[in-house]
Amino acid sequence: MHFTITYKISLFLDEDINSKIESICREQSVELPRSVLSHKIEREIVGTLQRLERNEDATYFARIAYPVGNVGNEITQLLNVLFGNISLMPGIQVHDLEWTNLPEDLLPGPNFGIEGVRKRLGITDRALSCTALKPLGSNPEELAHMASEFALGGIDLIKDDHGIANQTYAPFEDRLKRITEAIRKANEQTGATTSYIPHITAHGDELIKRFEMARDEGAGAVMICPQLCSPDAISALSRQEGALPVMVHPAFSGVYVMDKRHGLDKGFLYGALWRAMGADMSIFPNHAGRFSFSLKECLNIVERARNSKLPYKSTFPVPGGGMQRNSIPYWIEKYGRDTVFLIGGSLYQHPKGIRTAASEIRTLLEQASYEE
């Protein structure tokens, strides 16, 4: 049995497409010239070109098949086959992956997905709001106060900024206890279901230790930066006992997606791959914010996070990175109901404070027109 990877290929200098495809097929499997291979290895192990299409911009889409056995039922090896040695070659971008022929237990997909997250929050009829606790340098008391104000104003999901980890001025365990308690009290006052999402990115066993503390303390979900602590961490967390929804943050992923001729397609990484690996919510830099993603690229991320072509539950797309509170109606029109809108600085800048800003966002989401 085989699975296929679709690459977008650009040619440089004296390269020709056939030689480049041949290099991909061998580098991602045997790493040897065909002249030294047995017929059996060449026939059963080496990647094989299935389809080649030339695009108007002189790039190519090459669909290459690899034996499922080459993956060894390990996510790390799947990533290696996906973009191992060829990550060192210019002009090769992973565009898509055929998911259906992979082993069923290889990629877990979201544990909760959109429906599961909605069920935990008890919100079914509108888009969700999210904000980040910041700035770096704030102590646990200050962060807990901010969290309380956001919760009292009606924000649905309150996460740590990804830069807040376990610094001496905001230790993870102390921060976790104070913020969860602050949000719990706010929910008792309002009757809402606001959830805290601590940032748990860490090395090795410390990641799981922080997950367990977050779970036991009553956090609503956890957030990691998978390109910092290993992409496989997403699936590891989704398989933990008493699993929580997993939100993923794109820090350190830009090196994979910013070159349009190399790396990973933005929609593939943020919309499809992280979803397949178990992300329930995927943050990506929104168009017209602080980053340079185009609207077309963002719509592609949203589409891949939710489409039914993947054999996994749908993932909440989470556009952020400079989103303005007054632009929410426009983005609801573009992205729809099943979206989590991440708004940070715009709330902090409100002249009447973050509780008022949060309340205005809640009203915008509740009064928006959602087209099916």
C-alpha positions as a LaTeX table, in Angstrom:
\begin{tabular}{lrrr}
\hline
Residue & $x$ (\AA) & $y$ (\AA) & $z$ (\AA) \\
\hline
Met1 & 0.00 & 0.00 & 0.00 \\
His2 & 1.19 & 3.51 & $-0.82$ \\
Phe3 & 0.41 & 7.07 & 0.21 \\
Thr4 & 1.18 & 10.15 & $-1.86$ \\
Ile5 & 2.76 & 13.53 & $-1.18$ \\
Thr6 & 2.22 & 16.44 & $-3.53$ \\
Tyr7 & 5.20 & 18.77 & $-3.90$ \\
Lys8 & 5.33 & 22.18 & $-5.53$ \\
Ile9 & 8.66 & 22.29 & $-7.38$ \\
Ser10 & 10.58 & 25.33 & $-8.63$ \\
Leu11 & 13.63 & 25.01 & $-10.89$ \\
Phe12 & 16.86 & 26.97 & $-10.52$ \\
Leu13 & 19.87 & 27.51 & $-12.81$ \\
Asp14 & 20.41 & 24.41 & $-14.96$ \\
Glu15 & 17.97 & 22.12 & $-13.10$ \\
Asp16 & 15.48 & 20.03 & $-15.04$ \\
Ile17 & 12.25 & 18.71 & $-13.60$ \\
Asn18 & 12.90 & 15.01 & $-14.21$ \\
Ser19 & 16.24 & 15.03 & $-12.43$ \\
Lys20 & 14.79 & 16.96 & $-9.50$ \\
Ile21 & 11.90 & 14.54 & $-9.12$ \\
Glu22 & 14.33 & 11.63 & $-9.26$ \\
Ser23 & 16.33 & 13.25 & $-6.45$ \\
Ile24 & 13.20 & 13.62 & $-4.34$ \\
Cys25 & 12.16 & 10.01 & $-4.88$ \\
Arg26 & 15.54 & 8.66 & $-3.81$ \\
Glu27 & 16.44 & 11.14 & $-1.06$ \\
Gln28 & 13.13 & 10.55 & 0.71 \\
Ser29 & 13.56 & 6.80 & 0.65 \\
Val30 & 16.87 & 5.00 & 0.01 \\
Glu31 & 19.44 & 7.82 & $-0.34$ \\
Leu32 & 21.44 & 5.76 & $-2.85$ \\
Pro33 & 21.92 & 5.67 & $-6.63$ \\
Arg34 & 19.63 & 3.21 & $-8.35$ \\
Ser35 & 22.67 & 1.40 & $-9.73$ \\
Val36 & 23.46 & $-0.10$ & $-6.31$ \\
Leu37 & 19.88 & $-1.11$ & $-5.46$ \\
Ser38 & 18.39 & $-4.56$ & $-5.81$ \\
His39 & 15.33 & $-4.83$ & $-8.05$ \\
Lys40 & 13.23 & $-5.61$ & $-4.99$ \\
Ile41 & 14.32 & $-2.47$ & $-3.10$ \\
Glu42 & 13.94 & $-0.31$ & $-6.18$ \\
Arg43 & 10.47 & $-1.66$ & $-6.87$ \\
Glu44 & 9.14 & $-1.74$ & $-3.30$ \\
Ile45 & 10.84 & 1.11 & $-1.42$ \\
Val46 & 11.81 & 3.99 & $-3.71$ \\
Gly47 & 9.31 & 6.81 & $-4.22$ \\
Thr48 & 7.47 & 6.81 & $-7.54$ \\
Leu49 & 6.11 & 9.72 & $-9.55$ \\
Gln50 & 2.34 & 9.37 & $-10.05$ \\
Arg51 & 1.44 & 12.66 & $-11.69$ \\
Leu52 & 3.19 & 15.80 & $-12.92$ \\
Glu53 & 1.50 & 19.12 & $-13.74$ \\
Arg54 & 3.15 & 22.28 & $-15.02$ \\
Asn55 & 1.75 & 25.54 & $-13.65$ \\
Glu56 & 1.45 & 28.88 & $-15.42$ \\
Asp57 & 4.26 & 30.34 & $-13.29$ \\
Ala58 & 6.65 & 27.62 & $-14.52$ \\
Thr59 & 6.48 & 25.69 & $-11.25$ \\
Tyr60 & 5.29 & 22.08 & $-11.10$ \\
Phe61 & 3.04 & 19.97 & $-8.92$ \\
Ala62 & 4.53 & 16.49 & $-8.57$ \\
Arg63 & 2.55 & 13.76 & $-6.85$ \\
Ile64 & 4.93 & 11.11 & $-5.53$ \\
Ala65 & 3.92 & 7.80 & $-3.94$ \\
Tyr66 & 5.81 & 6.16 & $-1.08$ \\
Pro67 & 5.23 & 2.76 & 0.53 \\
Val68 & 3.31 & 3.08 & 3.79 \\
Gly69 & 5.84 & 0.68 & 5.28 \\
Asn70 & 8.56 & 3.32 & 4.97 \\
Val71 & 6.82 & 5.29 & 7.72 \\
Gly72 & 7.07 & 2.49 & 10.28 \\
Asn73 & 3.87 & 3.70 & 12.01 \\
Glu74 & 5.76 & 6.59 & 13.64 \\
Ile75 & 4.84 & 10.26 & 13.26 \\
Thr76 & 8.48 & 11.30 & 13.39 \\
Gln77 & 9.30 & 9.06 & 10.45 \\
Leu78 & 6.25 & 10.31 & 8.55 \\
Leu79 & 7.65 & 13.84 & 8.90 \\
Asn80 & 11.03 & 12.57 & 7.78 \\
Val81 & 9.55 & 11.04 & 4.63 \\
Leu82 & 7.47 & 14.16 & 4.12 \\
Phe83 & 10.33 & 16.63 & 4.17 \\
Gly84 & 13.57 & 15.12 & 5.47 \\
Asn85 & 16.68 & 15.45 & 3.30 \\
Ile86 & 14.87 & 17.48 & 0.66 \\
Ser87 & 14.35 & 20.26 & 3.19 \\
Leu88 & 18.01 & 21.01 & 2.37 \\
Met89 & 17.29 & 21.36 & $-1.34$ \\
Pro90 & 15.95 & 24.66 & $-2.72$ \\
Gly91 & 12.68 & 24.94 & $-4.58$ \\
Ile92 & 10.69 & 22.11 & $-2.98$ \\
Gln93 & 7.49 & 22.82 & $-1.04$ \\
Val94 & 5.13 & 20.26 & 0.51 \\
His95 & 1.68 & 21.12 & $-0.78$ \\
Asp96 & $-0.53$ & 18.21 & 0.27 \\
Leu97 & $-0.63$ & 14.68 & 1.65 \\
Glu98 & $-2.96$ & 11.79 & 0.98 \\
Trp99 & $-4.19$ & 10.87 & 4.43 \\
Thr100 & $-6.53$ & 7.95 & 3.84 \\
Asn101 & $-3.95$ & 5.21 & 3.20 \\
Leu102 & $-1.90$ & 5.95 & 6.32 \\
Pro103 & $-2.34$ & 3.63 & 9.34 \\
Glu104 & $-5.48$ & 4.54 & 11.28 \\
Asp105 & $-3.64$ & 4.92 & 14.58 \\
Leu106 & $-0.69$ & 6.91 & 13.19 \\
Leu107 & $-2.28$ & 10.36 & 13.34 \\
Pro108 & $-4.94$ & 10.85 & 16.03 \\
Gly109 & $-6.65$ & 13.94 & 14.66 \\
Pro110 & $-8.34$ & 16.34 & 17.10 \\
Asn111 & $-9.55$ & 14.75 & 20.29 \\
Phe112 & $-12.36$ & 17.29 & 20.64 \\
Gly113 & $-12.50$ & 19.25 & 17.41 \\
Ile114 & $-14.93$ & 22.08 & 16.84 \\
Glu115 & $-17.96$ & 20.25 & 18.20 \\
Gly116 & $-16.11$ & 19.05 & 21.29 \\
Val117 & $-14.76$ & 22.48 & 22.17 \\
Arg118 & $-18.21$ & 23.99 & 21.69 \\
Lys119 & $-19.72$ & 21.34 & 23.94 \\
Arg120 & $-17.23$ & 22.10 & 26.72 \\
Leu121 & $-18.09$ & 25.81 & 26.50 \\
Gly122 & $-21.81$ & 25.33 & 25.93 \\
Ile123 & $-21.71$ & 27.70 & 22.94 \\
Thr124 & $-23.23$ & 26.49 & 19.68 \\
Asp125 & $-24.59$ & 29.49 & 17.81 \\
Arg126 & $-21.73$ & 31.95 & 17.30 \\
Ala127 & $-18.02$ & 32.40 & 16.74 \\
Leu128 & $-15.74$ & 32.32 & 19.78 \\
Ser129 & $-13.45$ & 34.97 & 21.21 \\
Cys130 & $-9.94$ & 34.51 & 22.57 \\
Thr131 & $-7.32$ & 36.82 & 24.04 \\
Ala132 & $-3.77$ & 36.55 & 25.32 \\
Leu133 & $-2.49$ & 37.54 & 28.75 \\
Lys134 & 0.49 & 39.86 & 28.39 \\
Pro135 & 2.93 & 41.55 & 28.49 \\
Leu136 & 5.97 & 39.48 & 29.37 \\
Gly137 & 7.20 & 40.67 & 32.74 \\
Ser138 & 3.78 & 40.64 & 34.42 \\
Asn139 & 3.59 & 38.71 & 37.69 \\
Pro140 & 0.93 & 36.08 & 38.54 \\
Glu141 & $-1.22$ & 38.55 & 40.47 \\
Glu142 & $-1.28$ & 40.98 & 37.58 \\
Leu143 & $-2.03$ & 38.24 & 35.06 \\
Ala144 & $-4.82$ & 36.86 & 37.23 \\
His145 & $-6.38$ & 40.31 & 37.52 \\
Met146 & $-6.30$ & 40.73 & 33.75 \\
Ala147 & $-7.83$ & 37.28 & 33.30 \\
Ser148 & $-10.63$ & 38.16 & 35.70 \\
Glu149 & $-11.41$ & 41.38 & 33.82 \\
Phe150 & $-11.47$ & 39.59 & 30.47 \\
Ala151 & $-13.70$ & 36.84 & 31.87 \\
Leu152 & $-16.10$ & 39.30 & 33.47 \\
Gly153 & $-16.35$ & 41.05 & 30.12 \\
Gly154 & $-17.27$ & 37.83 & 28.33 \\
Ile155 & $-14.15$ & 36.54 & 26.51 \\
Asp156 & $-14.55$ & 32.80 & 25.89 \\
Leu157 & $-10.93$ & 31.65 & 25.89 \\
Ile158 & $-8.08$ & 33.32 & 27.77 \\
Lys159 & $-4.64$ & 32.01 & 26.93 \\
Asp160 & $-1.14$ & 32.84 & 28.04 \\
Asp161 & 0.95 & 34.81 & 25.62 \\
His162 & 3.32 & 32.31 & 24.01 \\
Gly163 & 6.28 & 34.18 & 25.50 \\
Ile164 & 5.10 & 33.48 & 29.04 \\
Ala165 & 6.53 & 30.14 & 30.12 \\
Asn166 & 8.17 & 29.60 & 33.53 \\
Gln167 & 10.04 & 32.83 & 34.16 \\
Thr168 & 11.03 & 33.72 & 37.71 \\
Tyr169 & 8.57 & 36.63 & 37.74 \\
Ala170 & 5.66 & 34.39 & 36.60 \\
Pro171 & 6.37 & 30.75 & 37.57 \\
Phe172 & 4.15 & 28.28 & 35.76 \\
Glu173 & 2.56 & 26.59 & 38.77 \\
Asp174 & 1.82 & 29.80 & 40.66 \\
Arg175 & 0.46 & 31.46 & 37.53 \\
Leu176 & $-1.71$ & 28.44 & 36.74 \\
Lys177 & $-3.31$ & 28.36 & 40.19 \\
Arg178 & $-3.99$ & 32.08 & 40.40 \\
Ile179 & $-5.44$ & 32.45 & 36.91 \\
Thr180 & $-7.66$ & 29.38 & 37.03 \\
Glu181 & $-9.02$ & 30.55 & 40.38 \\
Ala182 & $-9.62$ & 34.06 & 39.08 \\
Ile183 & $-11.53$ & 32.78 & 36.06 \\
Arg184 & $-13.47$ & 30.31 & 38.19 \\
Lys185 & $-14.67$ & 33.14 & 40.41 \\
Ala186 & $-15.56$ & 35.29 & 37.41 \\
Asn187 & $-17.60$ & 32.45 & 35.91 \\
Glu188 & $-19.46$ & 32.02 & 39.19 \\
Gln189 & $-20.34$ & 35.69 & 39.06 \\
Thr190 & $-21.42$ & 35.79 & 35.41 \\
Gly191 & $-22.66$ & 32.26 & 34.80 \\
Ala192 & $-20.34$ & 32.04 & 31.79 \\
Thr193 & $-17.93$ & 29.24 & 30.84 \\
Thr194 & $-14.74$ & 31.17 & 30.13 \\
Ser195 & $-11.73$ & 28.84 & 29.95 \\
Tyr196 & $-8.07$ & 29.40 & 30.75 \\
Ile197 & $-5.48$ & 28.01 & 28.32 \\
Pro198 & $-2.02$ & 27.90 & 29.92 \\
His199 & 1.06 & 27.80 & 27.72 \\
Ile200 & 2.85 & 24.53 & 28.57 \\
Thr201 & 5.63 & 24.35 & 25.95 \\
Ala202 & 8.66 & 22.72 & 27.60 \\
His203 & 11.34 & 20.11 & 27.01 \\
Gly204 & 10.81 & 16.37 & 27.42 \\
Asp205 & 8.89 & 15.16 & 30.46 \\
Glu206 & 8.34 & 18.72 & 31.69 \\
Leu207 & 5.75 & 19.19 & 28.93 \\
Ile208 & 3.66 & 16.30 & 30.25 \\
Lys209 & 4.17 & 17.44 & 33.83 \\
Arg210 & 2.77 & 20.86 & 32.98 \\
Phe211 & $-0.12$ & 19.28 & 31.10 \\
Glu212 & $-1.01$ & 17.19 & 34.14 \\
Met213 & $-0.87$ & 20.23 & 36.42 \\
Ala214 & $-3.11$ & 22.16 & 34.02 \\
Arg215 & $-5.59$ & 19.29 & 33.82 \\
Asp216 & $-5.68$ & 18.77 & 37.60 \\
Glu217 & $-6.04$ & 22.49 & 38.30 \\
Gly218 & $-9.06$ & 22.77 & 35.99 \\
Ala219 & $-7.68$ & 24.53 & 32.94 \\
Gly220 & $-9.99$ & 24.46 & 29.93 \\
Ala221 & $-7.31$ & 23.57 & 27.36 \\
Val222 & $-3.55$ & 23.79 & 26.88 \\
Met223 & $-1.40$ & 25.60 & 24.34 \\
Ile224 & 1.95 & 24.59 & 22.86 \\
Cys225 & 4.32 & 25.85 & 20.18 \\
Pro226 & 4.86 & 22.55 & 18.34 \\
Gln227 & 7.83 & 23.76 & 16.32 \\
Leu228 & 9.61 & 24.50 & 19.61 \\
Cys229 & 8.83 & 21.33 & 21.56 \\
Ser230 & 8.42 & 18.88 & 18.61 \\
Pro231 & 5.41 & 18.57 & 16.30 \\
Asp232 & 4.82 & 15.09 & 17.74 \\
Ala233 & 3.95 & 16.77 & 21.05 \\
Ile234 & 0.52 & 17.61 & 19.64 \\
Ser235 & $-0.40$ & 13.95 & 19.24 \\
Ala236 & 1.26 & 13.03 & 22.55 \\
Leu237 & $-0.97$ & 15.50 & 24.40 \\
Ser238 & $-4.11$ & 14.43 & 22.57 \\
Arg239 & $-3.49$ & 10.87 & 23.78 \\
Gln240 & $-2.99$ & 11.74 & 27.46 \\
Glu241 & $-5.40$ & 10.42 & 30.08 \\
Gly242 & $-7.99$ & 13.06 & 30.82 \\
Ala243 & $-7.04$ & 14.91 & 27.64 \\
Leu244 & $-7.77$ & 18.61 & 27.22 \\
Pro245 & $-8.30$ & 20.48 & 23.96 \\
Val246 & $-4.96$ & 21.42 & 22.41 \\
Met247 & $-4.34$ & 24.86 & 20.94 \\
Val248 & $-1.21$ & 25.25 & 18.80 \\
His249 & 0.78 & 28.43 & 18.26 \\
Pro250 & 2.89 & 29.15 & 15.14 \\
Ala251 & 6.02 & 30.52 & 16.89 \\
Phe252 & 9.22 & 29.30 & 15.18 \\
Ser253 & 7.26 & 27.94 & 12.21 \\
Gly254 & 7.94 & 30.85 & 9.86 \\
Val255 & 11.12 & 29.22 & 8.56 \\
Tyr256 & 8.91 & 26.48 & 7.11 \\
Val257 & 6.28 & 28.62 & 5.41 \\
Met258 & 7.54 & 32.07 & 4.44 \\
Asp259 & 9.37 & 31.08 & 1.24 \\
Lys260 & 6.73 & 30.53 & $-1.43$ \\
Arg261 & 9.09 & 28.16 & $-3.27$ \\
His262 & 10.28 & 26.07 & $-0.36$ \\
Gly263 & 9.18 & 24.46 & 2.89 \\
Leu264 & 5.56 & 23.75 & 3.74 \\
Asp265 & 2.46 & 25.31 & 2.22 \\
Lys266 & 0.79 & 27.51 & 4.87 \\
Gly267 & $-2.58$ & 25.85 & 4.48 \\
Phe268 & $-0.98$ & 22.43 & 4.70 \\
Leu269 & 0.88 & 23.13 & 7.95 \\
Tyr270 & $-1.57$ & 25.27 & 9.90 \\
Gly271 & $-4.79$ & 23.83 & 8.50 \\
Ala272 & $-4.12$ & 20.19 & 7.66 \\
Leu273 & $-0.97$ & 18.77 & 9.30 \\
Trp274 & $-1.53$ & 20.21 & 12.76 \\
Arg275 & $-5.17$ & 19.10 & 12.55 \\
Ala276 & $-4.14$ & 15.55 & 11.65 \\
Met277 & $-1.64$ & 15.49 & 14.50 \\
Gly278 & $-4.34$ & 16.37 & 17.03 \\
Ala279 & $-4.76$ & 20.16 & 17.25 \\
Asp280 & $-8.24$ & 21.23 & 18.28 \\
Met281 & $-7.46$ & 24.92 & 17.68 \\
Ser282 & $-4.81$ & 26.26 & 15.30 \\
Ile283 & $-3.52$ & 29.82 & 15.57 \\
Phe284 & $-2.29$ & 31.48 & 12.38 \\
Pro285 & $-1.24$ & 35.04 & 11.45 \\
Asn286 & $-4.26$ & 36.75 & 9.99 \\
His287 & $-4.21$ & 38.86 & 6.85 \\
Ala288 & $-3.90$ & 42.63 & 7.36 \\
Gly289 & $-2.38$ & 42.20 & 10.80 \\
Arg290 & 1.26 & 42.37 & 11.88 \\
Phe291 & 2.30 & 39.67 & 9.45 \\
Ser292 & 2.29 & 39.22 & 5.69 \\
Phe293 & $-0.12$ & 36.36 & 4.99 \\
Ser294 & $-2.42$ & 37.04 & 2.06 \\
Leu295 & $-6.19$ & 36.71 & 2.34 \\
Lys296 & $-6.06$ & 33.80 & $-0.09$ \\
Glu297 & $-3.55$ & 31.98 & 2.11 \\
Cys298 & $-5.64$ & 32.58 & 5.21 \\
Leu299 & $-8.80$ & 31.33 & 3.53 \\
Asn300 & $-6.89$ & 28.21 & 2.50 \\
Ile301 & $-5.82$ & 27.60 & 6.11 \\
Val302 & $-9.42$ & 27.98 & 7.28 \\
Glu303 & $-10.73$ & 25.67 & 4.56 \\
Arg304 & $-8.22$ & 22.91 & 5.33 \\
Ala305 & $-8.86$ & 23.13 & 9.05 \\
Arg306 & $-12.55$ & 22.40 & 8.57 \\
Asn307 & $-13.09$ & 20.53 & 5.31 \\
Ser308 & $-14.42$ & 16.99 & 5.24 \\
Lys309 & $-11.69$ & 15.61 & 2.94 \\
Leu310 & $-9.48$ & 14.73 & 5.90 \\
Pro311 & $-10.55$ & 11.68 & 7.93 \\
Tyr312 & $-10.39$ & 13.69 & 11.17 \\
Lys313 & $-12.60$ & 15.96 & 13.24 \\
Ser314 & $-12.55$ & 19.59 & 12.16 \\
Thr315 & $-10.18$ & 22.03 & 13.86 \\
Phe316 & $-11.03$ & 25.57 & 14.95 \\
Pro317 & $-9.01$ & 28.07 & 12.89 \\
Val318 & $-7.75$ & 30.86 & 15.17 \\
Pro319 & $-6.77$ & 33.98 & 13.20 \\
Gly320 & $-4.69$ & 36.45 & 15.23 \\
Gly321 & $-1.67$ & 38.70 & 15.11 \\
Gly322 & $-2.94$ & 42.28 & 15.14 \\
Met323 & $-6.68$ & 41.73 & 14.70 \\
Gln324 & $-8.66$ & 44.88 & 15.49 \\
Arg325 & $-11.86$ & 44.66 & 17.50 \\
Asn326 & $-13.80$ & 46.81 & 15.01 \\
Ser327 & $-12.90$ & 44.44 & 12.16 \\
Ile328 & $-14.64$ & 41.41 & 13.68 \\
Pro329 & $-17.83$ & 41.67 & 11.57 \\
Tyr330 & $-15.72$ & 41.67 & 8.39 \\
Trp331 & $-13.78$ & 38.58 & 9.46 \\
Ile332 & $-16.94$ & 36.77 & 10.52 \\
Glu333 & $-18.18$ & 37.29 & 6.98 \\
Lys334 & $-14.93$ & 35.85 & 5.59 \\
Tyr335 & $-14.36$ & 32.95 & 7.98 \\
Gly336 & $-17.79$ & 32.12 & 9.36 \\
Arg337 & $-19.22$ & 30.85 & 12.63 \\
Asp338 & $-16.73$ & 28.06 & 13.32 \\
Thr339 & $-13.83$ & 30.39 & 14.05 \\
Val340 & $-12.03$ & 31.51 & 17.19 \\
Phe341 & $-11.02$ & 35.17 & 16.89 \\
Leu342 & $-7.79$ & 35.93 & 18.78 \\
Ile343 & $-7.65$ & 39.61 & 19.77 \\
Gly344 & $-4.87$ & 40.99 & 21.93 \\
Gly345 & $-3.46$ & 44.49 & 21.67 \\
Ser346 & $-6.70$ & 45.97 & 20.39 \\
Leu347 & $-8.43$ & 45.05 & 23.66 \\
Tyr348 & $-5.64$ & 46.46 & 25.80 \\
Gln349 & $-5.89$ & 49.75 & 23.91 \\
His350 & $-9.57$ & 50.32 & 24.68 \\
Pro351 & $-9.94$ & 53.69 & 26.45 \\
Lys352 & $-12.41$ & 52.23 & 28.98 \\
Gly353 & $-10.34$ & 49.18 & 29.86 \\
Ile354 & $-10.20$ & 45.51 & 28.97 \\
Arg355 & $-13.47$ & 44.51 & 30.62 \\
Thr356 & $-15.39$ & 46.96 & 28.45 \\
Ala357 & $-13.42$ & 45.89 & 25.39 \\
Ala358 & $-14.23$ & 42.23 & 26.10 \\
Ser359 & $-17.91$ & 43.05 & 26.54 \\
Glu360 & $-18.01$ & 44.83 & 23.19 \\
Ile361 & $-16.44$ & 41.81 & 21.47 \\
Arg362 & $-19.01$ & 39.53 & 23.10 \\
Thr363 & $-21.82$ & 41.75 & 21.80 \\
Leu364 & $-20.34$ & 41.80 & 18.29 \\
Leu365 & $-20.18$ & 38.00 & 18.21 \\
Glu366 & $-23.69$ & 37.55 & 19.57 \\
Gln367 & $-25.27$ & 40.06 & 17.18 \\
Ala368 & $-23.37$ & 39.01 & 14.06 \\
Ser369 & $-25.16$ & 37.51 & 11.08 \\
Tyr370 & $-23.89$ & 34.03 & 10.39 \\
Glu371 & $-24.59$ & 32.59 & 6.98 \\
Glu372 & $-24.54$ & 28.80 & 6.60 \\
\hline
\end{tabular}
